[in-house]
C-alpha cells in the first residue's frame, strides 16, 4: 500500500541513517560493519522486521526523550548492531548540522517503530500518508525541518487528510 509506513520504510530509513553515520564518523568501523550487515539482510528480505523490532525495544520506551531531543537518551540506549559505538560522545563532538540530522533520523525511526507496534492498521495507513507527504516536502524544501517539528504545522498537514481525522476520532472513541 503506497503511503503506509512499513518495515520496508523503516529498514530503508535505517540503512540511510547508518550510511550517513558511516560517512560522518569514518573513524568508527563498526558503523560501516553494521551498515553492511543490514544491507546484506535487506538484500534477502527488505521487509524483515528484526531491525525495527530491535530498534523499538531500545528506543520505544524513550519516545518522550526522542521527541524532546533529550541528550540523556544517548546515555540510556545504544544503536542496534553497534553496541561499542558511543553515540553520546559522537553526538557531543558533532557540529549542529550533524546533531540536527541525527535527531531527525532517530525521530523518524522511532516514530515509525512506535506507529507500527502500537496503532491500528487503519490509523497507521492514514498517518503514513501524512508522514510520507511531510518527508517528501522536507526533502524538496517546501516544508522546513522547523515546521516539520511544529505541532501547528503538523496539525495543518493532518487537517488536509479527512481519512486521518476520522481514524484519529475513531481511535479516541474506542
Backbone bond lengths (Angstrom), bond angles and torsions (degrees), N, CA, C in turn:
res aa  C-N    CA-C-N  psi(-1)  N-CA   C-N-CA  omega(-1)  CA-C   N-CA-C  phi
1 X - - - 1.438 - - 1.521 108.72 -
2 X 1.320 118.03 124.42 1.451 122.11 -178.76 1.527 109.90 -70.65
3 X 1.338 117.12 138.75 1.450 120.74 177.39 1.511 114.51 89.49
4 X 1.317 118.11 -6.51 1.454 121.21 -178.08 1.526 109.37 -98.68
5 X 1.333 117.27 122.20 1.465 117.42 175.20 1.524 109.26 -59.65
6 X 1.283 115.46 143.28 1.452 120.57 -177.87 1.516 108.58 -144.48
7 X 1.315 115.49 176.62 1.465 119.21 173.80 1.517 109.77 -57.70
8 X 1.325 116.62 -36.88 1.465 120.09 178.97 1.528 110.25 -62.40
9 X 1.325 117.65 -45.62 1.467 121.72 177.24 1.519 110.01 -57.89
10 X 1.335 115.37 -47.24 1.458 119.87 179.58 1.524 109.92 -60.40
11 X 1.319 116.82 -49.46 1.467 121.42 -176.16 1.522 112.43 -60.44
12 X 1.318 116.80 -43.21 1.463 119.87 -179.99 1.527 111.16 -67.19
13 X 1.326 116.93 -36.37 1.466 120.79 177.14 1.525 110.24 -68.02
14 X 1.329 116.70 -42.07 1.469 120.07 177.94 1.523 110.58 -63.61
15 X 1.321 116.52 -41.92 1.465 120.46 178.62 1.534 110.59 -61.60
16 X 1.319 116.41 -42.75 1.468 121.43 177.44 1.533 110.31 -62.65
17 X 1.322 117.12 -43.25 1.467 122.01 179.07 1.526 110.80 -61.32
18 X 1.320 116.50 -47.31 1.467 119.55 179.32 1.524 111.25 -63.81
19 X 1.320 117.31 -36.39 1.462 120.51 176.41 1.526 111.45 -63.15
20 X 1.320 115.90 -43.30 1.470 120.48 178.25 1.530 110.59 -65.63
21 X 1.340 116.53 -43.37 1.475 119.59 177.89 1.522 111.08 -61.38
22 X 1.331 115.94 -42.76 1.464 120.95 -179.32 1.525 111.18 -61.34
23 X 1.319 116.61 -41.61 1.466 120.54 179.20 1.523 111.70 -70.44
24 X 1.321 116.65 -33.30 1.468 121.29 -178.06 1.521 111.75 -79.19
25 X 1.320 116.27 -40.99 1.468 121.34 -176.14 1.531 109.32 -113.95
26 X 1.318 115.80 64.46 1.467 121.89 -176.69 1.526 112.52 -60.72
27 X 1.316 116.77 -23.95 1.467 120.33 -177.74 1.532 113.05 -73.49
28 X 1.347 117.28 -4.81 1.456 121.52 178.61 1.525 109.48 -112.51
29 X 1.333 117.89 91.66 1.469 120.32 -176.98 1.526 113.35 -63.50
30 X 1.331 117.79 -21.00 1.466 120.22 179.58 1.530 111.71 -63.31
31 X 1.334 117.57 -26.69 1.468 119.54 177.86 1.523 109.60 -69.54
32 X 1.304 116.67 -45.13 1.458 121.11 177.89 1.522 110.88 -62.70
33 X 1.326 116.56 -39.24 1.465 121.28 177.61 1.526 110.62 -62.81
34 X 1.343 116.69 -43.88 1.465 120.90 178.36 1.529 110.30 -64.26
35 X 1.325 117.11 -41.13 1.468 121.58 178.17 1.532 110.48 -60.17
36 X 1.337 115.58 -47.31 1.466 120.22 -179.01 1.531 111.44 -64.68
37 X 1.346 116.65 -39.45 1.472 120.44 178.80 1.524 110.52 -64.59
38 X 1.328 117.04 -43.42 1.460 120.36 178.45 1.531 110.67 -65.52
39 X 1.313 116.45 -41.72 1.461 120.32 178.67 1.535 110.41 -60.38
40 X 1.332 117.23 -41.34 1.457 121.00 177.45 1.525 111.83 -64.22
41 X 1.322 116.58 -44.14 1.463 121.67 178.44 1.529 110.55 -60.53
42 X 1.321 116.12 -44.47 1.463 120.02 -177.44 1.521 112.65 -72.91
43 X 1.334 117.13 -23.48 1.464 118.93 177.12 1.524 110.63 -67.85
44 X 1.316 116.94 -24.76 1.462 121.95 176.79 1.528 110.53 -83.77
45 X 1.354 116.33 -42.76 1.463 121.04 -178.49 1.525 108.57 -155.72
46 X 1.337 116.99 102.76 1.465 119.79 -177.65 1.525 113.31 -76.01
47 X 1.334 117.35 -2.84 1.471 122.42 175.27 1.528 112.20 -101.49
48 X 1.323 117.47 8.51 1.467 121.73 -179.64 1.524 109.27 -57.13
49 X 1.339 116.77 128.30 1.470 119.29 -176.75 1.528 113.62 -91.50
50 X 1.323 118.42 -2.40 1.462 120.71 -178.43 1.533 113.22 -60.12
51 X 1.347 120.16 -46.30 1.462 118.47 179.36 1.532 112.72 -59.79
52 X 1.330 116.82 -42.29 1.459 120.12 179.69 1.519 111.13 -66.85
53 X 1.317 116.62 -41.38 1.460 120.27 179.34 1.524 110.51 -60.65
54 X 1.325 116.92 -45.21 1.467 120.35 178.83 1.528 110.99 -63.51
55 X 1.311 116.38 -44.61 1.463 120.61 179.89 1.527 109.94 -61.99
56 X 1.322 116.18 -45.62 1.468 120.69 -178.60 1.531 111.38 -62.84
57 X 1.322 116.64 -39.46 1.465 119.51 178.31 1.524 111.49 -61.64
58 X 1.321 117.05 -32.88 1.464 120.76 -178.64 1.524 112.61 -85.60
59 X 1.324 117.53 -41.88 1.466 121.35 -171.83 1.527 114.43 -103.02
60 X 1.326 118.54 -24.75 1.458 121.86 -172.93 1.509 114.65 -55.84
61 X 1.319 117.26 -40.16 1.466 120.48 -179.49 1.524 112.80 -75.03
62 X 1.309 116.64 -6.82 1.467 121.33 -177.94 1.532 111.39 -115.30
63 X 1.325 116.34 26.88 1.460 120.90 -176.14 1.527 111.40 -57.78
64 X 1.331 116.69 -37.11 1.466 119.91 178.80 1.530 110.88 -62.20
65 X 1.321 117.05 -38.38 1.466 120.55 178.13 1.528 111.20 -69.12
66 X 1.322 115.91 -35.53 1.464 120.18 177.83 1.526 109.16 -64.58
67 X 1.331 116.16 -49.99 1.463 119.97 -177.28 1.519 112.52 -63.81
68 X 1.325 117.42 -33.75 1.472 120.49 -179.94 1.530 112.09 -89.21
69 X 1.333 116.19 1.31 1.473 121.88 -179.36 1.528 110.87 53.64
70 X 1.308 114.75 47.79 1.463 121.71 -179.95 1.527 109.44 -80.28
71 X 1.300 116.56 113.02 1.466 122.86 -178.74 1.521 112.31 -54.54
72 X 1.318 118.00 -28.93 1.470 122.37 -179.79 1.529 112.08 -61.30
73 X 1.327 117.39 -17.19 1.467 121.15 177.12 1.522 110.99 -53.91
74 X 1.339 116.53 -40.58 1.457 120.50 -176.00 1.522 112.94 -70.15
75 X 1.334 116.91 -14.03 1.461 120.72 174.37 1.530 111.31 -86.17
76 X 1.327 116.76 -16.06 1.463 122.02 -177.06 1.523 113.71 -98.09
77 X 1.334 116.60 -30.89 1.464 120.34 -174.31 1.522 110.95 -131.26
78 X 1.312 114.50 159.81 1.462 122.08 173.68 1.517 107.28 -124.41
79 X 1.316 114.85 153.82 1.455 118.85 177.46 1.523 109.87 -70.54
80 X 1.340 117.35 138.95 1.462 120.25 178.04 1.532 111.29 -56.21
81 X 1.302 115.49 143.99 1.458 124.36 177.91 1.520 113.73 73.34
82 X 1.340 117.31 2.39 1.465 119.80 -176.32 1.524 110.81 -139.17
83 X 1.312 117.11 53.34 1.458 120.81 -177.38 1.526 112.91 -57.88
84 X 1.329 117.00 -31.44 1.460 119.85 -176.20 1.536 112.88 -83.87
85 X 1.326 118.32 -11.28 1.467 121.77 179.42 1.525 109.42 -82.47
86 X 1.322 116.91 122.11 1.461 121.93 179.97 1.524 108.67 -89.36
87 X 1.325 114.71 93.21 1.463 120.84 -177.72 1.523 111.19 -61.71
88 X 1.308 117.52 -36.62 1.462 120.75 -179.32 1.518 112.40 -61.82
89 X 1.317 117.07 -47.55 1.469 120.61 179.07 1.516 110.97 -64.53
90 X 1.332 116.46 -43.70 1.466 120.12 179.34 1.531 110.06 -62.40
91 X 1.325 116.51 -41.57 1.460 121.33 178.75 1.530 110.23 -61.97
92 X 1.334 116.28 -47.56 1.464 121.08 -177.96 1.528 112.25 -60.99
93 X 1.315 116.87 -32.98 1.463 121.49 -177.37 1.531 112.90 -87.87
94 X 1.321 116.65 -2.58 1.466 121.62 -176.51 1.523 111.79 -86.80
95 X 1.344 114.19 158.43 1.468 118.87 174.48 1.534 109.26 -78.25
96 X 1.309 115.42 171.49 1.464 121.16 -175.05 1.524 112.81 -61.21
97 X 1.326 117.85 -39.06 1.467 120.69 179.62 1.526 111.23 -63.43
98 X 1.328 116.52 -41.78 1.462 120.69 178.89 1.525 110.15 -65.97
99 X 1.323 117.58 -42.82 1.464 121.33 178.00 1.529 110.91 -60.86
100 X 1.325 116.33 -41.99 1.465 120.56 178.53 1.531 110.39 -62.67
101 X 1.323 116.37 -43.02 1.473 120.60 179.61 1.534 110.83 -64.34
102 X 1.322 117.04 -41.94 1.467 120.85 178.83 1.522 109.68 -60.25
103 X 1.333 117.54 -48.17 1.470 120.12 178.64 1.517 111.00 -61.47
104 X 1.324 116.75 -39.11 1.461 119.60 179.25 1.519 112.28 -59.98
105 X 1.322 115.91 -47.68 1.469 119.56 179.00 1.530 111.57 -65.23
106 X 1.321 116.91 -46.63 1.471 119.54 -177.78 1.524 110.28 -63.40
107 X 1.326 117.05 -39.20 1.466 120.17 178.21 1.523 110.29 -63.99
108 X 1.318 116.56 -46.30 1.462 120.13 -179.24 1.529 111.18 -63.54
109 X 1.318 117.17 -46.28 1.469 120.76 -179.38 1.521 111.47 -64.48
110 X 1.316 117.11 -42.83 1.468 120.38 -179.76 1.519 110.04 -66.40
111 X 1.311 117.21 -41.91 1.464 120.65 179.40 1.525 110.96 -60.93
112 X 1.315 116.71 -46.41 1.468 119.87 179.00 1.523 110.32 -61.68
113 X 1.326 117.44 -45.35 1.467 119.51 -177.10 1.523 111.13 -66.07
114 X 1.327 117.66 -39.11 1.475 120.42 178.54 1.523 109.67 -66.63
115 X 1.334 115.95 -43.89 1.465 119.45 179.74 1.521 111.19 -58.61
116 X 1.303 116.31 -48.54 1.462 119.57 -175.16 1.523 112.82 -72.93
117 X 1.319 117.09 -20.77 1.461 119.79 -178.63 1.523 113.97 -97.92
118 X 1.342 118.72 -11.79 1.463 118.53 -174.08 1.519 115.65 -130.90
119 X 1.316 119.16 -14.39 1.461 120.31 -174.21 1.518 112.12 -107.02
120 X 1.334 114.46 158.26 1.462 120.19 177.91 1.522 109.73 -67.82
121 X 1.321 117.60 153.53 1.469 120.16 179.55 1.529 113.75 -57.41
122 X 1.339 117.82 -38.32 1.466 119.84 179.78 1.525 111.44 -65.31
123 X 1.320 115.69 -42.21 1.460 119.72 179.67 1.529 109.92 -67.67
124 X 1.325 116.90 -41.85 1.470 120.81 178.11 1.523 110.08 -60.40
125 X 1.325 117.01 -44.37 1.470 120.39 -179.50 1.523 110.81 -60.84
126 X 1.318 116.58 -43.26 1.463 120.08 -179.48 1.522 111.79 -67.66
127 X 1.311 116.68 -45.00 1.463 120.52 179.01 1.522 109.79 -65.77
128 X 1.307 115.98 -36.89 1.458 120.50 -178.81 1.512 112.97 -57.72
129 X 1.313 116.78 -40.86 1.458 118.59 -179.46 1.529 110.69 -66.90
130 X 1.328 117.48 -37.36 1.462 120.42 177.32 1.528 109.93 -68.41
131 X 1.328 117.01 -44.34 1.469 120.60 -179.58 1.522 110.91 -61.83
132 X 1.324 116.05 -43.99 1.464 119.59 179.38 1.522 110.79 -63.34
133 X 1.316 116.96 -39.58 1.453 121.37 177.56 1.528 110.90 -63.32
134 X 1.339 116.65 -43.06 1.468 120.60 179.18 1.532 111.27 -64.55
135 X 1.318 117.11 -44.47 1.467 120.60 179.04 1.518 109.94 -61.08
136 X 1.311 116.68 -43.22 1.462 121.04 178.54 1.528 110.47 -61.58
137 X 1.324 116.74 -42.23 1.464 121.01 179.83 1.532 111.51 -67.84
138 X 1.325 117.53 -34.46 1.467 120.77 176.70 1.518 109.16 -66.30
139 X 1.322 115.87 -45.82 1.464 120.24 -178.22 1.530 112.57 -64.82
140 X 1.349 117.53 -35.84 1.465 118.38 -179.58 1.527 113.04 -90.92
141 X 1.343 116.48 -0.26 1.455 120.82 173.82 1.519 115.62 87.85
142 X 1.333 118.34 2.99 1.463 119.25 179.65 1.529 112.74 -83.83
143 X 1.330 117.10 -10.08 1.465 122.31 175.00 1.525 106.90 -134.31
144 X 1.311 115.58 123.73 1.465 119.44 -178.36 1.523 110.62 -77.81
145 X 1.321 116.28 160.79 1.464 120.57 175.24 1.519 110.16 -58.51
146 X 1.325 116.63 -38.90 1.473 120.49 -179.93 1.526 110.50 -62.73
147 X 1.344 117.32 -44.47 1.463 120.00 178.59 1.525 111.48 -65.38
148 X 1.321 116.35 -35.17 1.468 120.00 179.90 1.525 110.87 -65.63
149 X 1.322 117.70 -19.67 1.462 121.65 178.98 1.526 111.83 -105.05
150 X 1.322 116.57 1.00 1.447 122.52 -178.35 1.532 109.10 -91.13
151 X 1.335 118.08 118.31 1.472 120.05 -178.10 1.531 113.63 -55.61
152 X 1.325 117.69 -36.01 1.467 119.78 179.78 1.533 110.68 -65.73
153 X 1.324 116.92 -41.90 1.466 120.47 178.94 1.530 110.52 -67.17
154 X 1.321 116.55 -39.20 1.467 120.37 177.89 1.521 110.30 -64.47
155 X 1.335 116.74 -43.64 1.464 119.83 178.55 1.532 110.87 -62.59
156 X 1.319 117.12 -35.34 1.468 120.20 177.26 1.527 110.19 -63.23
157 X 1.333 116.75 -40.62 1.466 120.46 177.65 1.533 110.64 -66.77
158 X 1.319 116.49 -41.10 1.465 120.93 179.17 1.525 110.22 -63.88
159 X 1.329 115.91 -41.61 1.466 120.09 -178.51 1.521 112.14 -62.13
160 X 1.323 117.31 -22.29 1.465 121.33 178.10 1.523 111.93 -76.34
161 X 1.336 117.23 -5.06 1.461 121.68 -175.96 1.527 109.54 -121.55
162 X 1.342 117.98 93.17 1.467 121.12 -177.91 1.533 113.31 -60.43
163 X 1.323 117.08 -32.78 1.462 119.66 179.62 1.525 110.20 -65.11
164 X 1.319 116.58 -38.23 1.468 120.03 178.05 1.519 110.21 -68.14
165 X 1.312 117.92 -43.05 1.464 120.75 178.69 1.532 109.93 -58.37
166 X 1.338 116.79 -41.47 1.468 120.30 178.61 1.525 110.37 -66.35
167 X 1.341 118.07 -43.74 1.462 121.36 -179.63 1.526 111.27 -63.15
168 X 1.326 117.32 -40.17 1.468 120.41 177.46 1.516 110.10 -64.47
169 X 1.309 116.64 -44.57 1.461 121.21 178.65 1.521 110.67 -61.42
170 X 1.334 117.11 -44.71 1.457 120.86 178.93 1.524 110.83 -62.56
171 X 1.331 117.14 -40.61 1.459 120.69 179.43 1.521 111.68 -64.87
172 X 1.325 116.67 -37.49 1.463 120.24 179.72 1.531 111.53 -69.88
173 X 1.327 116.36 -29.04 1.470 120.40 -177.84 1.516 113.21 -86.26
174 X 1.339 116.86 -3.33 1.485 119.19 -179.41 1.494 110.84 -89.95
